[in-house]
């Protein structure tokens, strides 16, 4: 049970694209990016509040 080769990952990516479609994947990607940005902003805001700054 070694690691997957590049060809395995290409096949997995093609299957995912066939199942979900490219539009759905891009929507998921943008939503995930917004969630990560919001999380980072929240963490920065909490650290500023802990320091007593706003």
N, CA, C and O of each residue as an XYZ file, in Angstrom:
216
protein
N       0.835     -1.188      0.000
C       0.000      0.000      0.000
C       0.874      1.244      0.000
O       1.018      1.907      1.027
N       1.442      1.553     -1.122
C       2.254      2.750     -1.242
C       1.403      3.951     -1.589
O       0.174      3.879     -1.618
N       2.069      5.042     -1.848
C       1.340      6.248     -2.216
C       0.864      6.141     -3.660
O       1.382      5.350     -4.448
N      -0.115      6.939     -3.979
C      -0.678      6.930     -5.321
C       0.251      7.664     -6.286
O       0.930      8.620     -5.910
N       0.267      7.209     -7.510
C       1.066      7.883     -8.530
C       0.265      9.048     -9.105
O      -0.911      9.217     -8.783
N       0.890      9.832     -9.937
C       0.239     10.983    -10.556
C      -0.941     10.519    -11.413
O      -1.982     11.175    -11.450
N      -0.777      9.400    -12.092
C      -1.849      8.887    -12.953
C      -3.094      8.538    -12.139
O      -4.214      8.756    -12.602
N      -2.914      8.007    -10.950
C      -4.057      7.703    -10.088
C      -4.822      8.978     -9.731
O      -6.052      9.002     -9.761
N      -4.082     10.039     -9.392
C      -4.728     11.298     -9.019
C      -5.462     11.915    -10.200
O      -6.523     12.513    -10.021
N      -4.914     11.781    -11.403
C      -5.580     12.303    -12.603
C      -6.894     11.573    -12.825
O      -7.905     12.198    -13.144
N      -6.889     10.275    -12.662
C      -8.114      9.492    -12.841
C      -9.151      9.866    -11.793
O     -10.329     10.016    -12.118
N      -8.732     10.018    -10.539
C      -9.652     10.419     -9.469
C     -10.245     11.794     -9.769
O     -11.446     12.003     -9.594
N      -9.409     12.733    -10.219
C      -9.885     14.071    -10.551
C     -10.904     14.030    -11.688
O     -11.909     14.740    -11.644
N     -10.655     13.216    -12.694
C     -11.594     13.098    -13.814
C     -12.930     12.520    -13.356
O     -13.982     12.976    -13.803
N     -12.905     11.537    -12.485
C     -14.144     10.944    -11.975
C     -14.930     11.957    -11.149
O     -16.152     12.045    -11.269
N     -14.232     12.722    -10.311
C     -14.897     13.751     -9.499
C     -15.539     14.800    -10.400
O     -16.661     15.237    -10.146
N     -14.827     15.204    -11.454
C     -15.376     16.197    -12.377
C     -16.600     15.647    -13.113
O     -17.553     16.385    -13.360
N     -16.582     14.378    -13.460
C     -17.745     13.778    -14.123
C     -18.945     13.687    -13.192
O     -20.082     13.888    -13.618
N     -18.694     13.384    -11.926
C     -19.786     13.218    -10.975
C     -20.399     14.562    -10.592
O     -21.620     14.714    -10.603
N     -19.558     15.535    -10.254
C     -20.055     16.808     -9.748
C     -20.191     17.883    -10.813
O     -21.019     18.781    -10.666
N     -19.423     17.824    -11.855
C     -19.436     18.872    -12.869
C     -18.519     20.012    -12.475
O     -18.270     20.240    -11.291
N     -18.018     20.729    -13.473
C     -17.043     21.780    -13.186
C     -17.672     22.978    -12.496
O     -17.017     23.625    -11.678
N     -18.927     23.292    -12.804
C     -19.569     24.446    -12.172
C     -19.754     24.214    -10.676
O     -19.509     25.111     -9.870
N     -20.178     23.036    -10.317
C     -20.376     22.711     -8.903
C     -19.046     22.743     -8.157
O     -18.984     23.220     -7.023
N     -17.986     22.242     -8.780
C     -16.667     22.233     -8.138
C     -16.162     23.656     -7.927
O     -15.593     23.958     -6.878
N     -16.363     24.541     -8.918
C     -15.907     25.923     -8.749
C     -16.715     26.640     -7.672
O     -16.174     27.471     -6.943
N     -18.003     26.326     -7.568
C     -18.833     26.919     -6.524
C     -18.361     26.462     -5.149
O     -18.276     27.262     -4.218
N     -18.057     25.191     -5.029
C     -17.563     24.666     -3.757
C     -16.224     25.320     -3.408
O     -15.978     25.665     -2.252
N     -15.364     25.487     -4.411
C     -14.067     26.107     -4.174
C     -14.182     27.543     -3.707
O     -13.477     27.956     -2.786
N     -15.067     28.310     -4.335
C     -15.218     29.711     -3.928
C     -15.850     29.806     -2.542
O     -15.464     30.666     -1.750
N     -16.813     28.939     -2.236
C     -17.407     28.942     -0.903
C     -16.380     28.566      0.167
O     -16.370     29.135      1.259
N     -15.527     27.610     -0.160
C     -14.488     27.214      0.783
C     -13.496     28.348      1.007
O     -13.055     28.572      2.135
N     -13.142     29.065     -0.056
C     -12.242     30.204      0.072
C     -12.821     31.301      0.939
O     -12.117     31.881      1.766
N     -14.111     31.591      0.754
C     -14.775     32.603      1.578
C     -14.818     32.177      3.044
O     -14.645     33.003      3.940
N     -15.047     30.890      3.286
C     -15.100     30.396      4.661
C     -13.741     30.515      5.331
O     -13.656     30.899      6.498
N     -12.684     30.193      4.609
C     -11.336     30.295      5.172
C     -10.983     31.749      5.454
O     -10.391     32.054      6.489
N     -11.344     32.651      4.538
C     -11.070     34.079      4.738
C     -11.832     34.607      5.958
O     -11.288     35.369      6.757
N     -13.092     34.195      6.091
C     -13.875     34.608      7.250
C     -13.299     34.083      8.549
O     -13.287     34.784      9.561
N     -12.821     32.847      8.520
C     -12.198     32.263      9.711
C     -10.945     33.034     10.095
O     -10.737     33.345     11.268
N     -10.103     33.346      9.101
C      -8.871     34.095      9.385
C      -9.187     35.487      9.923
O      -8.519     35.958     10.844
N     -10.195     36.150      9.363
C     -10.593     37.468      9.868
C     -11.099     37.367     11.305
O     -10.813     38.236     12.129
N     -11.847     36.311     11.605
C     -12.347     36.107     12.964
C     -11.230     35.864     13.957
O     -11.267     36.372     15.078
N     -10.243     35.095     13.553
C      -9.112     34.819     14.441
C      -8.318     36.095     14.684
O      -7.896     36.349     15.812
N      -8.107     36.898     13.652
C      -7.385     38.163     13.818
C      -8.172     39.113     14.706
O      -7.587     39.829     15.519
N      -9.494     39.128     14.561
C     -10.326     40.003     15.378
C     -10.288     39.612     16.839
O     -10.257     40.476     17.715
N     -10.290     38.321     17.110
C     -10.236     37.862     18.493
C      -8.894     38.181     19.125
O      -8.836     38.520     20.307
N      -7.813     38.078     18.361
C      -6.503     38.376     18.933
C      -6.374     39.868     19.222
O      -5.725     40.249     20.197
N      -6.983     40.725     18.390
C      -6.951     42.164     18.658
C      -7.774     42.493     19.904
O      -7.375     43.339     20.705
N      -8.936     41.818     20.071
C      -9.766     42.077     21.239
C      -9.055     41.607     22.507
O      -9.211     42.224     23.560
N      -8.286     40.535     22.425
C      -7.557     40.027     23.589
C      -6.460     41.006     24.006
O      -6.131     41.120     25.187
N      -5.899     41.710     23.020
C      -4.876     42.719     23.306
C      -5.473     44.033     23.780
O      -4.746     44.908     24.251
N      -6.789     44.183     23.664
C      -7.447     45.407     24.084
C      -7.533     46.424     22.962
O      -7.850     47.586     23.219
N      -7.262     46.030     21.733
C      -7.336     46.931     20.594
C      -8.548     46.592     19.754
O      -9.088     45.489     19.824
N      -8.964     47.566     18.956
C     -10.066     47.324     18.028
C      -9.698     47.793     16.679
O     -10.495     47.679     15.747
